Amino acid sequence: MQKNNLIKDKTFDFALLIIELYKICKTQNEYVISKQLLRSGTSIGANVQEATAGFSEKDFLYKMSIASKEARET
């Protein structure tokens, strides 16, 4: 049984919100910024997922730092 992981849950929920915002931006004919927002905003959770499956503490920290950078970009 897998226990809850607050960061994974929050980044997943955030990605869903980013997707909704992306859809709204597209209806307003905003494509350039919306695509980058979609990429960076959904990448946060993907990197957190990768981090939790890391092989070592160093790998975990590296992938979490990437997630942090994507969050700042978003």
Predicted model as a PDB file, atoms N, CA, C, CB and O in Angstrom, pLDDT in the B-factor column:
MODEL        1                                                                  
ATOM      1  N   MET A   1       0.841  -1.181   0.000  1.00 55.00           N  
ATOM      2  CA  MET A   1       0.000   0.000   0.000  1.00 55.00           C  
ATOM      3  C   MET A   1       0.890   1.249   0.000  1.00 55.00           C  
ATOM      4  CB  MET A   1      -0.959  -0.005   1.225  1.00 55.00           C  
ATOM      5  O   MET A   1       1.821   1.364   0.797  1.00 55.00           O  
ATOM      6  N   GLN A   2       0.591   2.159  -0.890  1.00 62.00           N  
ATOM      7  CA  GLN A   2       1.375   3.385  -1.006  1.00 62.00           C  
ATOM      8  C   GLN A   2       0.742   4.489  -0.156  1.00 62.00           C  
ATOM      9  CB  GLN A   2       1.479   3.830  -2.488  1.00 62.00           C  
ATOM     10  O   GLN A   2      -0.462   4.735  -0.224  1.00 62.00           O  
ATOM     11  N   LYS A   3       1.584   5.146   0.647  1.00 77.00           N  
ATOM     12  CA  LYS A   3       1.051   6.223   1.475  1.00 77.00           C  
ATOM     13  C   LYS A   3       0.960   7.509   0.645  1.00 77.00           C  
ATOM     14  CB  LYS A   3       1.939   6.442   2.737  1.00 77.00           C  
ATOM     15  O   LYS A   3       1.610   7.642  -0.392  1.00 77.00           O  
ATOM     16  N   ASN A   4       0.150   8.436   1.118  1.00 86.00           N  
ATOM     17  CA  ASN A   4      -0.029   9.700   0.413  1.00 86.00           C  
ATOM     18  C   ASN A   4       1.258  10.501   0.399  1.00 86.00           C  
ATOM     19  CB  ASN A   4      -1.144  10.516   1.052  1.00 86.00           C  
ATOM     20  O   ASN A   4       2.029  10.495   1.359  1.00 86.00           O  
ATOM     21  N   ASN A   5       1.470  11.179  -0.695  1.00 91.00           N  
ATOM     22  CA  ASN A   5       2.638  12.049  -0.836  1.00 91.00           C  
ATOM     23  C   ASN A   5       2.093  13.422  -1.204  1.00 91.00           C  
ATOM     24  CB  ASN A   5       3.671  11.506  -1.929  1.00 91.00           C  
ATOM     25  O   ASN A   5       1.636  13.635  -2.327  1.00 91.00           O  
ATOM     26  N   LEU A   6       2.141  14.346  -0.260  1.00 95.00           N  
ATOM     27  CA  LEU A   6       1.546  15.669  -0.434  1.00 95.00           C  
ATOM     28  C   LEU A   6       2.099  16.400  -1.657  1.00 95.00           C  
ATOM     29  CB  LEU A   6       1.778  16.505   0.807  1.00 95.00           C  
ATOM     30  O   LEU A   6       1.341  17.023  -2.399  1.00 95.00           O  
ATOM     31  N   ILE A   7       3.399  16.329  -1.868  1.00 95.00           N  
ATOM     32  CA  ILE A   7       4.007  17.034  -3.002  1.00 95.00           C  
ATOM     33  C   ILE A   7       3.512  16.445  -4.324  1.00 95.00           C  
ATOM     34  CB  ILE A   7       5.551  16.959  -2.927  1.00 95.00           C  
ATOM     35  O   ILE A   7       3.178  17.188  -5.247  1.00 95.00           O  
ATOM     36  N   LYS A   8       3.464  15.114  -4.417  1.00 95.00           N  
ATOM     37  CA  LYS A   8       2.972  14.480  -5.639  1.00 95.00           C  
ATOM     38  C   LYS A   8       1.512  14.867  -5.897  1.00 95.00           C  
ATOM     39  CB  LYS A   8       3.111  12.944  -5.543  1.00 95.00           C  
ATOM     40  O   LYS A   8       1.128  15.169  -7.027  1.00 95.00           O  
ATOM     41  N   ASP A   9       0.716  14.853  -4.841  1.00 96.00           N  
ATOM     42  CA  ASP A   9      -0.698  15.211  -4.986  1.00 96.00           C  
ATOM     43  C   ASP A   9      -0.865  16.659  -5.434  1.00 96.00           C  
ATOM     44  CB  ASP A   9      -1.439  14.987  -3.666  1.00 96.00           C  
ATOM     45  O   ASP A   9      -1.650  16.950  -6.337  1.00 96.00           O  
ATOM     46  N   LYS A  10      -0.129  17.558  -4.804  1.00 97.00           N  
ATOM     47  CA  LYS A  10      -0.262  18.979  -5.135  1.00 97.00           C  
ATOM     48  C   LYS A  10       0.241  19.286  -6.543  1.00 97.00           C  
ATOM     49  CB  LYS A  10       0.498  19.825  -4.123  1.00 97.00           C  
ATOM     50  O   LYS A  10      -0.364  20.091  -7.252  1.00 97.00           O  
ATOM     51  N   THR A  11       1.341  18.654  -6.957  1.00 97.00           N  
ATOM     52  CA  THR A  11       1.847  18.923  -8.305  1.00 97.00           C  
ATOM     53  C   THR A  11       0.927  18.328  -9.363  1.00 97.00           C  
ATOM     54  CB  THR A  11       3.264  18.363  -8.468  1.00 97.00           C  
ATOM     55  O   THR A  11       0.809  18.876 -10.459  1.00 97.00           O  
ATOM     56  N   PHE A  12       0.278  17.217  -9.047  1.00 96.00           N  
ATOM     57  CA  PHE A  12      -0.702  16.644  -9.975  1.00 96.00           C  
ATOM     58  C   PHE A  12      -1.902  17.577 -10.122  1.00 96.00           C  
ATOM     59  CB  PHE A  12      -1.164  15.249  -9.491  1.00 96.00           C  
ATOM     60  O   PHE A  12      -2.344  17.862 -11.235  1.00 96.00           O  
ATOM     61  N   ASP A  13      -2.422  18.047  -8.997  1.00 97.00           N  
ATOM     62  CA  ASP A  13      -3.555  18.985  -9.038  1.00 97.00           C  
ATOM     63  C   ASP A  13      -3.177  20.274  -9.769  1.00 97.00           C  
ATOM     64  CB  ASP A  13      -4.034  19.313  -7.610  1.00 97.00           C  
ATOM     65  O   ASP A  13      -3.980  20.834 -10.515  1.00 97.00           O  
ATOM     66  N   PHE A  14      -1.949  20.736  -9.545  1.00 98.00           N  
ATOM     67  CA  PHE A  14      -1.469  21.938 -10.223  1.00 98.00           C  
ATOM     68  C   PHE A  14      -1.423  21.711 -11.733  1.00 98.00           C  
ATOM     69  CB  PHE A  14      -0.074  22.340  -9.695  1.00 98.00           C  
ATOM     70  O   PHE A  14      -1.814  22.586 -12.506  1.00 98.00           O  
ATOM     71  N   ALA A  15      -0.950  20.553 -12.149  1.00 97.00           N  
ATOM     72  CA  ALA A  15      -0.887  20.240 -13.580  1.00 97.00           C  
ATOM     73  C   ALA A  15      -2.287  20.266 -14.201  1.00 97.00           C  
ATOM     74  CB  ALA A  15      -0.229  18.860 -13.802  1.00 97.00           C  
ATOM     75  O   ALA A  15      -2.465  20.745 -15.320  1.00 97.00           O  
ATOM     76  N   LEU A  16      -3.265  19.755 -13.478  1.00 98.00           N  
ATOM     77  CA  LEU A  16      -4.641  19.796 -13.990  1.00 98.00           C  
ATOM     78  C   LEU A  16      -5.126  21.239 -14.159  1.00 98.00           C  
ATOM     79  CB  LEU A  16      -5.586  19.029 -13.045  1.00 98.00           C  
ATOM     80  O   LEU A  16      -5.794  21.561 -15.142  1.00 98.00           O  
ATOM     81  N   LEU A  17      -4.793  22.097 -13.206  1.00 98.00           N  
ATOM     82  CA  LEU A  17      -5.162  23.508 -13.312  1.00 98.00           C  
ATOM     83  C   LEU A  17      -4.449  24.180 -14.487  1.00 98.00           C  
ATOM     84  CB  LEU A  17      -4.833  24.242 -12.008  1.00 98.00           C  
ATOM     85  O   LEU A  17      -5.043  25.000 -15.188  1.00 98.00           O  
ATOM     86  N   ILE A  18      -3.188  23.837 -14.698  1.00 98.00           N  
ATOM     87  CA  ILE A  18      -2.425  24.387 -15.814  1.00 98.00           C  
ATOM     88  C   ILE A  18      -3.062  23.981 -17.140  1.00 98.00           C  
ATOM     89  CB  ILE A  18      -0.959  23.916 -15.754  1.00 98.00           C  
ATOM     90  O   ILE A  18      -3.145  24.790 -18.064  1.00 98.00           O  
ATOM     91  N   ILE A  19      -3.505  22.748 -17.233  1.00 98.00           N  
ATOM     92  CA  ILE A  19      -4.156  22.277 -18.466  1.00 98.00           C  
ATOM     93  C   ILE A  19      -5.429  23.072 -18.731  1.00 98.00           C  
ATOM     94  CB  ILE A  19      -4.481  20.765 -18.371  1.00 98.00           C  
ATOM     95  O   ILE A  19      -5.705  23.445 -19.871  1.00 98.00           O  
ATOM     96  N   GLU A  20      -6.197  23.331 -17.689  1.00 98.00           N  
ATOM     97  CA  GLU A  20      -7.417  24.134 -17.849  1.00 98.00           C  
ATOM     98  C   GLU A  20      -7.078  25.556 -18.287  1.00 98.00           C  
ATOM     99  CB  GLU A  20      -8.219  24.164 -16.534  1.00 98.00           C  
ATOM    100  O   GLU A  20      -7.747  26.108 -19.161  1.00 98.00           O  
ATOM    101  N   LEU A  21      -6.054  26.149 -17.693  1.00 97.00           N  
ATOM    102  CA  LEU A  21      -5.629  27.491 -18.076  1.00 97.00           C  
ATOM    103  C   LEU A  21      -5.145  27.512 -19.522  1.00 97.00           C  
ATOM    104  CB  LEU A  21      -4.524  27.992 -17.140  1.00 97.00           C  
ATOM    105  O   LEU A  21      -5.422  28.456 -20.261  1.00 97.00           O  
ATOM    106  N   TYR A  22      -4.428  26.475 -19.918  1.00 97.00           N  
ATOM    107  CA  TYR A  22      -3.959  26.342 -21.300  1.00 97.00           C  
ATOM    108  C   TYR A  22      -5.146  26.350 -22.274  1.00 97.00           C  
ATOM    109  CB  TYR A  22      -3.132  25.041 -21.470  1.00 97.00           C  
ATOM    110  O   TYR A  22      -5.109  27.021 -23.306  1.00 97.00           O  
ATOM    111  N   LYS A  23      -6.179  25.608 -21.938  1.00 97.00           N  
ATOM    112  CA  LYS A  23      -7.372  25.556 -22.795  1.00 97.00           C  
ATOM    113  C   LYS A  23      -8.019  26.934 -22.913  1.00 97.00           C  
ATOM    114  CB  LYS A  23      -8.392  24.541 -22.241  1.00 97.00           C  
ATOM    115  O   LYS A  23      -8.460  27.325 -23.994  1.00 97.00           O  
ATOM    116  N   ILE A  24      -8.074  27.660 -21.816  1.00 97.00           N  
ATOM    117  CA  ILE A  24      -8.650  29.007 -21.833  1.00 97.00           C  
ATOM    118  C   ILE A  24      -7.800  29.926 -22.707  1.00 97.00           C  
ATOM    119  CB  ILE A  24      -8.760  29.578 -20.396  1.00 97.00           C  
ATOM    120  O   ILE A  24      -8.331  30.696 -23.507  1.00 97.00           O  
ATOM    121  N   CYS A  25      -6.496  29.845 -22.552  1.00 96.00           N  
ATOM    122  CA  CYS A  25      -5.590  30.681 -23.364  1.00 96.00           C  
ATOM    123  C   CYS A  25      -5.763  30.396 -24.847  1.00 96.00           C  
ATOM    124  CB  CYS A  25      -4.125  30.446 -22.956  1.00 96.00           C  
ATOM    125  O   CYS A  25      -5.747  31.315 -25.665  1.00 96.00           O  
ATOM    126  N   LYS A  26      -5.926  29.138 -25.193  1.00 95.00           N  
ATOM    127  CA  LYS A  26      -6.107  28.785 -26.602  1.00 95.00           C  
ATOM    128  C   LYS A  26      -7.381  29.398 -27.177  1.00 95.00           C  
ATOM    129  CB  LYS A  26      -6.142  27.267 -26.764  1.00 95.00           C  
ATOM    130  O   LYS A  26      -7.410  29.804 -28.339  1.00 95.00           O  
ATOM    131  N   THR A  27      -8.429  29.463 -26.363  1.00 95.00           N  
ATOM    132  CA  THR A  27      -9.670  30.071 -26.864  1.00 95.00           C  
ATOM    133  C   THR A  27      -9.510  31.565 -27.106  1.00 95.00           C  
ATOM    134  CB  THR A  27     -10.810  29.830 -25.881  1.00 95.00           C  
ATOM    135  O   THR A  27     -10.273  32.175 -27.855  1.00 95.00           O  
ATOM    136  N   GLN A  28      -8.491  32.149 -26.448  1.00 95.00           N  
ATOM    137  CA  GLN A  28      -8.194  33.570 -26.621  1.00 95.00           C  
ATOM    138  C   GLN A  28      -7.109  33.794 -27.671  1.00 95.00           C  
ATOM    139  CB  GLN A  28      -7.764  34.182 -25.292  1.00 95.00           C  
ATOM    140  O   GLN A  28      -6.567  34.892 -27.797  1.00 95.00           O  
ATOM    141  N   ASN A  29      -6.799  32.728 -28.429  1.00 96.00           N  
ATOM    142  CA  ASN A  29      -5.786  32.769 -29.487  1.00 96.00           C  
ATOM    143  C   ASN A  29      -4.393  33.107 -28.968  1.00 96.00           C  
ATOM    144  CB  ASN A  29      -6.184  33.774 -30.535  1.00 96.00           C  
ATOM    145  O   ASN A  29      -3.603  33.733 -29.674  1.00 96.00           O  
ATOM    146  N   GLU A  30      -4.094  32.704 -27.760  1.00 93.00           N  
ATOM    147  CA  GLU A  30      -2.750  32.855 -27.204  1.00 93.00           C  
ATOM    148  C   GLU A  30      -2.095  31.483 -27.236  1.00 93.00           C  
ATOM    149  CB  GLU A  30      -2.782  33.444 -25.740  1.00 93.00           C  
ATOM    150  O   GLU A  30      -2.467  30.584 -26.482  1.00 93.00           O  
ATOM    151  N   TYR A  31      -1.119  31.338 -28.116  1.00 92.00           N  
ATOM    152  CA  TYR A  31      -0.521  30.029 -28.314  1.00 92.00           C  
ATOM    153  C   TYR A  31       0.911  29.934 -27.808  1.00 92.00           C  
ATOM    154  CB  TYR A  31      -0.558  29.677 -29.759  1.00 92.00           C  
ATOM    155  O   TYR A  31       1.293  28.890 -27.280  1.00 92.00           O  
ATOM    156  N   VAL A  32       1.708  30.969 -27.946  1.00 94.00           N  
ATOM    157  CA  VAL A  32       3.122  30.885 -27.610  1.00 94.00           C  
ATOM    158  C   VAL A  32       3.317  30.731 -26.100  1.00 94.00           C  
ATOM    159  CB  VAL A  32       3.863  32.127 -28.118  1.00 94.00           C  
ATOM    160  O   VAL A  32       3.951  29.780 -25.643  1.00 94.00           O  
ATOM    161  N   ILE A  33       2.775  31.661 -25.341  1.00 94.00           N  
ATOM    162  CA  ILE A  33       2.936  31.603 -23.886  1.00 94.00           C  
ATOM    163  C   ILE A  33       2.196  30.395 -23.314  1.00 94.00           C  
ATOM    164  CB  ILE A  33       2.422  32.904 -23.230  1.00 94.00           C  
ATOM    165  O   ILE A  33       2.689  29.743 -22.394  1.00 94.00           O  
ATOM    166  N   SER A  34       1.024  30.099 -23.854  1.00 96.00           N  
ATOM    167  CA  SER A  34       0.246  28.985 -23.312  1.00 96.00           C  
ATOM    168  C   SER A  34       0.965  27.652 -23.485  1.00 96.00           C  
ATOM    169  CB  SER A  34      -1.118  28.924 -23.981  1.00 96.00           C  
ATOM    170  O   SER A  34       0.905  26.798 -22.601  1.00 96.00           O  
ATOM    171  N   LYS A  35       1.641  27.467 -24.614  1.00 96.00           N  
ATOM    172  CA  LYS A  35       2.375  26.208 -24.818  1.00 96.00           C  
ATOM    173  C   LYS A  35       3.526  26.077 -23.831  1.00 96.00           C  
ATOM    174  CB  LYS A  35       2.910  26.123 -26.254  1.00 96.00           C  
ATOM    175  O   LYS A  35       3.763  24.999 -23.287  1.00 96.00           O  
ATOM    176  N   GLN A  36       4.238  27.169 -23.601  1.00 96.00           N  
ATOM    177  CA  GLN A  36       5.346  27.116 -22.641  1.00 96.00           C  
ATOM    178  C   GLN A  36       4.815  26.899 -21.226  1.00 96.00           C  
ATOM    179  CB  GLN A  36       6.184  28.413 -22.704  1.00 96.00           C  
ATOM    180  O   GLN A  36       5.409  26.154 -20.446  1.00 96.00           O  
ATOM    181  N   LEU A  37       3.709  27.541 -20.897  1.00 96.00           N  
ATOM    182  CA  LEU A  37       3.073  27.345 -19.595  1.00 96.00           C  
ATOM    183  C   LEU A  37       2.681  25.879 -19.412  1.00 96.00           C  
ATOM    184  CB  LEU A  37       1.832  28.257 -19.454  1.00 96.00           C  
ATOM    185  O   LEU A  37       2.889  25.300 -18.346  1.00 96.00           O  
ATOM    186  N   LEU A  38       2.118  25.293 -20.454  1.00 97.00           N  
ATOM    187  CA  LEU A  38       1.727  23.887 -20.393  1.00 97.00           C  
ATOM    188  C   LEU A  38       2.943  22.991 -20.172  1.00 97.00           C  
ATOM    189  CB  LEU A  38       0.997  23.480 -21.678  1.00 97.00           C  
ATOM    190  O   LEU A  38       2.905  22.083 -19.342  1.00 97.00           O  
ATOM    191  N   ARG A  39       4.012  23.243 -20.908  1.00 97.00           N  
ATOM    192  CA  ARG A  39       5.216  22.416 -20.774  1.00 97.00           C  
ATOM    193  C   ARG A  39       5.828  22.530 -19.379  1.00 97.00           C  
ATOM    194  CB  ARG A  39       6.252  22.816 -21.828  1.00 97.00           C  
ATOM    195  O   ARG A  39       6.092  21.517 -18.730  1.00 97.00           O  
ATOM    196  N   SER A  40       6.052  23.756 -18.920  1.00 97.00           N  
ATOM    197  CA  SER A  40       6.724  23.913 -17.633  1.00 97.00           C  
ATOM    198  C   SER A  40       5.806  23.539 -16.468  1.00 97.00           C  
ATOM    199  CB  SER A  40       7.214  25.350 -17.468  1.00 97.00           C  
ATOM    200  O   SER A  40       6.258  22.951 -15.486  1.00 97.00           O  
ATOM    201  N   GLY A  41       4.531  23.875 -16.574  1.00 97.00           N  
ATOM    202  CA  GLY A  41       3.597  23.601 -15.480  1.00 97.00           C  
ATOM    203  C   GLY A  41       3.322  22.129 -15.256  1.00 97.00           C  
ATOM    204  O   GLY A  41       3.126  21.700 -14.119  1.00 97.00           O  
ATOM    205  N   THR A  42       3.307  21.351 -16.324  1.00 97.00           N  
ATOM    206  CA  THR A  42       3.079  19.916 -16.169  1.00 97.00           C  
ATOM    207  C   THR A  42       4.381  19.169 -15.893  1.00 97.00           C  
ATOM    208  CB  THR A  42       2.409  19.349 -17.417  1.00 97.00           C  
ATOM    209  O   THR A  42       4.363  18.046 -15.390  1.00 97.00           O  
ATOM    210  N   SER A  43       5.491  19.786 -16.218  1.00 97.00           N  
ATOM    211  CA  SER A  43       6.793  19.172 -15.989  1.00 97.00           C  
ATOM    212  C   SER A  43       7.134  19.073 -14.506  1.00 97.00           C  
ATOM    213  CB  SER A  43       7.867  19.957 -16.709  1.00 97.00           C  
ATOM    214  O   SER A  43       7.908  18.207 -14.100  1.00 97.00           O  
ATOM    215  N   ILE A  44       6.564  19.948 -13.708  1.00 98.00           N  
ATOM    216  CA  ILE A  44       6.861  19.944 -12.268  1.00 98.00           C  
ATOM    217  C   ILE A  44       6.510  18.578 -11.675  1.00 98.00           C  
ATOM    218  CB  ILE A  44       6.076  21.077 -11.533  1.00 98.00           C  
ATOM    219  O   ILE A  44       7.347  17.927 -11.051  1.00 98.00           O  
ATOM    220  N   GLY A  45       5.282  18.164 -11.875  1.00 96.00           N  
ATOM    221  CA  GLY A  45       4.830  16.877 -11.332  1.00 96.00           C  
ATOM    222  C   GLY A  45       5.574  15.698 -11.919  1.00 96.00           C  
ATOM    223  O   GLY A  45       5.862  14.725 -11.222  1.00 96.00           O  
ATOM    224  N   ALA A  46       5.887  15.785 -13.210  1.00 96.00           N  
ATOM    225  CA  ALA A  46       6.628  14.695 -13.849  1.00 96.00           C  
ATOM    226  C   ALA A  46       8.003  14.536 -13.211  1.00 96.00           C  
ATOM    227  CB  ALA A  46       6.769  14.949 -15.361  1.00 96.00           C  
ATOM    228  O   ALA A  46       8.464  13.416 -12.992  1.00 96.00           O  
ATOM    229  N   ASN A  47       8.648  15.639 -12.916  1.00 97.00           N  
ATOM    230  CA  ASN A  47       9.966  15.575 -12.283  1.00 97.00           C  
ATOM    231  C   ASN A  47       9.885  15.106 -10.836  1.00 97.00           C  
ATOM    232  CB  ASN A  47      10.640  16.934 -12.342  1.00 97.00           C  
ATOM    233  O   ASN A  47      10.781  14.411 -10.357  1.00 97.00           O  
ATOM    234  N   VAL A  48       8.828  15.478 -10.147  1.00 97.00           N  
ATOM    235  CA  VAL A  48       8.640  14.981  -8.776  1.00 97.00           C  
ATOM    236  C   VAL A  48       8.441  13.472  -8.804  1.00 97.00           C  
ATOM    237  CB  VAL A  48       7.428  15.676  -8.090  1.00 97.00           C  
ATOM    238  O   VAL A  48       8.995  12.755  -7.971  1.00 97.00           O  
ATOM    239  N   GLN A  49       7.654  12.990  -9.759  1.00 95.00           N  
ATOM    240  CA  GLN A  49       7.457  11.540  -9.900  1.00 95.00           C  
ATOM    241  C   GLN A  49       8.783  10.843 -10.156  1.00 95.00           C  
ATOM    242  CB  GLN A  49       6.469  11.231 -11.043  1.00 95.00           C  
ATOM    243  O   GLN A  49       9.082   9.821  -9.539  1.00 95.00           O  
ATOM    244  N   GLU A  50       9.571  11.392 -11.059  1.00 94.00           N  
ATOM    245  CA  GLU A  50      10.888  10.830 -11.358  1.00 94.00           C  
ATOM    246  C   GLU A  50      11.779  10.840 -10.117  1.00 94.00           C  
ATOM    247  CB  GLU A  50      11.559  11.612 -12.499  1.00 94.00           C  
ATOM    248  O   GLU A  50      12.511   9.883  -9.863  1.00 94.00           O  
ATOM    249  N   ALA A  51      11.715  11.905  -9.362  1.00 95.00           N  
ATOM    250  CA  ALA A  51      12.551  12.020  -8.166  1.00 95.00           C  
ATOM    251  C   ALA A  51      12.226  10.928  -7.157  1.00 95.00           C  
ATOM    252  CB  ALA A  51      12.372  13.394  -7.522  1.00 95.00           C  
ATOM    253  O   ALA A  51      13.129  10.343  -6.558  1.00 95.00           O  
ATOM    254  N   THR A  52      10.950  10.654  -6.967  1.00 92.00           N  
ATOM    255  CA  THR A  52      10.567   9.648  -5.969  1.00 92.00           C  
ATOM    256  C   THR A  52      10.946   8.241  -6.410  1.00 92.00           C  
ATOM    257  CB  THR A  52       9.068   9.715  -5.698  1.00 92.00           C  
ATOM    258  O   THR A  52      10.997   7.323  -5.591  1.00 92.00           O  
ATOM    259  N   ALA A  53      11.210   8.071  -7.694  1.00 90.00           N  
ATOM    260  CA  ALA A  53      11.657   6.770  -8.189  1.00 90.00           C  
ATOM    261  C   ALA A  53      13.169   6.744  -8.393  1.00 90.00           C  
ATOM    262  CB  ALA A  53      10.947   6.429  -9.500  1.00 90.00           C  
ATOM    263  O   ALA A  53      13.703   5.819  -9.006  1.00 90.00           O  
ATOM    264  N   GLY A  54      13.853   7.758  -7.876  1.00 80.00           N  
ATOM    265  CA  GLY A  54      15.300   7.881  -8.065  1.00 80.00           C  
ATOM    266  C   GLY A  54      16.073   6.740  -7.433  1.00 80.00           C  
ATOM    267  O   GLY A  54      15.589   6.075  -6.516  1.00 80.00           O  
ATOM    268  N   PHE A  55      17.280   6.520  -7.933  1.00 88.00           N  
ATOM    269  CA  PHE A  55      18.123   5.433  -7.468  1.00 88.00           C  
ATOM    270  C   PHE A  55      18.932   5.794  -6.228  1.00 88.00           C  
ATOM    271  CB  PHE A  55      19.049   5.011  -8.565  1.00 88.00           C  
ATOM    272  O   PHE A  55      19.379   4.923  -5.480  1.00 88.00           O  
ATOM    273  N   SER A  56      19.107   7.078  -6.030  1.00 94.00           N  
ATOM    274  CA  SER A  56      19.942   7.505  -4.909  1.00 94.00           C  
ATOM    275  C   SER A  56      19.447   8.850  -4.395  1.00 94.00           C  
ATOM    276  CB  SER A  56      21.435   7.593  -5.326  1.00 94.00           C  
ATOM    277  O   SER A  56      18.605   9.499  -5.015  1.00 94.00           O  
ATOM    278  N   GLU A  57      19.982   9.249  -3.262  1.00 95.00           N  
ATOM    279  CA  GLU A  57      19.626  10.560  -2.721  1.00 95.00           C  
ATOM    280  C   GLU A  57      20.081  11.670  -3.671  1.00 95.00           C  
ATOM    281  CB  GLU A  57      20.253  10.759  -1.322  1.00 95.00           C  
ATOM    282  O   GLU A  57      19.385  12.671  -3.844  1.00 95.00           O  
ATOM    283  N   LYS A  58      21.236  11.489  -4.275  1.00 95.00           N  
ATOM    284  CA  LYS A  58      21.759  12.470  -5.227  1.00 95.00           C  
ATOM    285  C   LYS A  58      20.817  12.601  -6.431  1.00 95.00           C  
ATOM    286  CB  LYS A  58      23.181  12.068  -5.696  1.00 95.00           C  
ATOM    287  O   LYS A  58      20.538  13.712  -6.883  1.00 95.00           O  
ATOM    288  N   ASP A  59      20.333  11.481  -6.942  1.00 95.00           N  
ATOM    289  CA  ASP A  59      19.396  11.482  -8.062  1.00 95.00           C  
ATOM    290  C   ASP A  59      18.093  12.171  -7.662  1.00 95.00           C  
ATOM    291  CB  ASP A  59      19.118  10.041  -8.539  1.00 95.00           C  
ATOM    292  O   ASP A  59      17.539  12.964  -8.424  1.00 95.00           O  
ATOM    293  N   PHE A  60      17.611  11.858  -6.458  1.00 95.00           N  
ATOM    294  CA  PHE A  60      16.395  12.482  -5.940  1.00 95.00           C  
ATOM    295  C   PHE A  60      16.548  14.001  -5.882  1.00 95.00           C  
ATOM    296  CB  PHE A  60      16.060  11.928  -4.547  1.00 95.00           C  
ATOM    297  O   PHE A  60      15.685  14.737  -6.361  1.00 95.00           O  
ATOM    298  N   LEU A  61      17.642  14.460  -5.297  1.00 96.00           N  
ATOM    299  CA  LEU A  61      17.864  15.898  -5.148  1.00 96.00           C  
ATOM    300  C   LEU A  61      17.995  16.586  -6.507  1.00 96.00           C  
ATOM    301  CB  LEU A  61      19.118  16.156  -4.310  1.00 96.00           C  
ATOM    302  O   LEU A  61      17.491  17.694  -6.693  1.00 96.00           O  
ATOM    303  N   TYR A  62      18.659  15.942  -7.442  1.00 96.00           N  
ATOM    304  CA  TYR A  62      18.823  16.516  -8.777  1.00 96.00           C  
ATOM    305  C   TYR A  62      17.458  16.705  -9.454  1.00 96.00           C  
ATOM    306  CB  TYR A  62      19.732  15.613  -9.643  1.00 96.00           C  
ATOM    307  O   TYR A  62      17.178  17.768 -10.009  1.00 96.00           O  
ATOM    308  N   LYS A  63      16.624  15.680  -9.403  1.00 96.00           N  
ATOM    309  CA  LYS A  63      15.322  15.765 -10.072  1.00 96.00           C  
ATOM    310  C   LYS A  63      14.384  16.735  -9.350  1.00 96.00           C  
ATOM    311  CB  LYS A  63      14.676  14.376 -10.154  1.00 96.00           C  
ATOM    312  O   LYS A  63      13.573  17.406  -9.988  1.00 96.00           O  
ATOM    313  N   MET A  64      14.495  16.808  -8.034  1.00 97.00           N  
ATOM    314  CA  MET A  64      13.684  17.782  -7.306  1.00 97.00           C  
ATOM    315  C   MET A  64      14.142  19.206  -7.625  1.00 97.00           C  
ATOM    316  CB  MET A  64      13.762  17.520  -5.788  1.00 97.00           C  
ATOM    317  O   MET A  64      13.326  20.127  -7.641  1.00 97.00           O  
ATOM    318  N   SER A  65      15.429  19.393  -7.875  1.00 97.00           N  
ATOM    319  CA  SER A  65      15.905  20.732  -8.246  1.00 97.00           C  
ATOM    320  C   SER A  65      15.379  21.115  -9.629  1.00 97.00           C  
ATOM    321  CB  SER A  65      17.456  20.789  -8.226  1.00 97.00           C  
ATOM    322  O   SER A  65      15.081  22.285  -9.873  1.00 97.00           O  
ATOM    323  N   ILE A  66      15.265  20.159 -10.521  1.00 97.00           N  
ATOM    324  CA  ILE A  66      14.673  20.430 -11.831  1.00 97.00           C  
ATOM    325  C   ILE A  66      13.205  20.823 -11.665  1.00 97.00           C  
ATOM    326  CB  ILE A  66      14.806  19.194 -12.762  1.00 97.00           C  
ATOM    327  O   ILE A  66      12.738  21.765 -12.304  1.00 97.00           O  
ATOM    328  N   ALA A  67      12.482  20.105 -10.812  1.00 97.00           N  
ATOM    329  CA  ALA A  67      11.088  20.432 -10.544  1.00 97.00           C  
ATOM    330  C   ALA A  67      10.966  21.854  -9.992  1.00 97.00           C  
ATOM    331  CB  ALA A  67      10.479  19.419  -9.559  1.00 97.00           C  
ATOM    332  O   ALA A  67      10.054  22.594 -10.361  1.00 97.00           O  
ATOM    333  N   SER A  68      11.880  22.224  -9.117  1.00 97.00           N  
ATOM    334  CA  SER A  68      11.878  23.575  -8.554  1.00 97.00           C  
ATOM    335  C   SER A  68      12.112  24.624  -9.634  1.00 97.00           C  
ATOM    336  CB  SER A  68      12.944  23.700  -7.463  1.00 97.00           C  
ATOM    337  O   SER A  68      11.449  25.661  -9.647  1.00 97.00           O  
ATOM    338  N   LYS A  69      13.037  24.365 -10.528  1.00 97.00           N  
ATOM    339  CA  LYS A  69      13.306  25.308 -11.627  1.00 97.00           C  
ATOM    340  C   LYS A  69      12.083  25.450 -12.530  1.00 97.00           C  
ATOM    341  CB  LYS A  69      14.524  24.842 -12.458  1.00 97.00           C  
ATOM    342  O   LYS A  69      11.751  26.557 -12.952  1.00 97.00           O  
ATOM    343  N   GLU A  70      11.418  24.346 -12.826  1.00 97.00           N  
ATOM    344  CA  GLU A  70      10.203  24.401 -13.653  1.00 97.00           C  
ATOM    345  C   GLU A  70       9.110  25.196 -12.952  1.00 97.00           C  
ATOM    346  CB  GLU A  70       9.698  22.980 -13.975  1.00 97.00           C  
ATOM    347  O   GLU A  70       8.366  25.939 -13.593  1.00 97.00           O  
ATOM    348  N   ALA A  71       9.016  25.039 -11.641  1.00 97.00           N  
ATOM    349  CA  ALA A  71       8.014  25.793 -10.872  1.00 97.00           C  
ATOM    350  C   ALA A  71       8.293  27.290 -10.955  1.00 97.00           C  
ATOM    351  CB  ALA A  71       8.001  25.336  -9.393  1.00 97.00           C  
ATOM    352  O   ALA A  71       7.377  28.092 -11.136  1.00 97.00           O  
ATOM    353  N   ARG A  72       9.559  27.656 -10.821  1.00 97.00           N  
ATOM    354  CA  ARG A  72       9.913  29.092 -10.933  1.00 97.00           C  
ATOM    355  C   ARG A  72       9.629  29.604 -12.344  1.00 97.00           C  
ATOM    356  CB  ARG A  72      11.415  29.321 -10.576  1.00 97.00           C  
ATOM    357  O   ARG A  72       9.156  30.728 -12.507  1.00 97.00           O  
ATOM    358  N   GLU A  73       9.908  28.806 -13.347  1.00 95.00           N  
ATOM    359  CA  GLU A  73       9.636  29.230 -14.717  1.00 95.00           C  
ATOM    360  C   GLU A  73       8.136  29.419 -14.942  1.00 95.00           C  
ATOM    361  CB  GLU A  73      10.197  28.208 -15.715  1.00 95.00           C  
ATOM    362  O   GLU A  73       7.709  30.365 -15.603  1.00 95.00           O  
ATOM    363  N   THR A  74       7.355  28.515 -14.387  1.00 95.00           N  
ATOM    364  CA  THR A  74       5.913  28.602 -14.549  1.00 95.00           C  
ATOM    365  C   THR A  74       5.375  29.850 -13.866  1.00 95.00           C  
ATOM    366  CB  THR A  74       5.232  27.353 -13.989  1.00 95.00           C  
ATOM    367  O   THR A  74       4.170  30.098 -13.894  1.00 95.00           O  
TER     368      THR A  74                                                      
ENDMDL                                                                          
END                                                                             
